[in-house]
Amino acid sequence: MDLEELLRTIYPKQGKYRFAAASLIKAAGSEERGLDAHGLNKLCVERGISRATMQKVFVHLRALGMIERRNARYYVIKDFASALRRMGDAWKRIVNEKRFDFDESKIKISI
């Protein structure tokens, strides 16, 4: 599975998010010292990606354990496999314990 296929599983129908994610990962992964804010702004302008879109993508990729921000720089997390294992372990516990409950007040639904 290459980067595009991986991002297609994360963003199956959101092409602009998939493009923003690929751009962010490529830029942050190519920089030895991480991608700084200036580099991120330049990336957004050059690629025609809105800052709002890039922020949403960053938040999502950070939650998945793929990207992090330290000292005002963006980095690709090399140990993404550990994040996947933690999610897998959590899913096994949820299924095995049949803990499908959730706090309805915390989930917002747009109708």
ABEGO torsion letter per residue (X at the ends): XBAAAAAAAABAABAAAAAAAAAAAAAAAABAAEBBAAAAAAAAAAAGBBAAAAAAAAAAAAAAGABBBBGGBBBBBAAAAAAAAAAAAAAAAAAAAGBABBBAAABBBBX
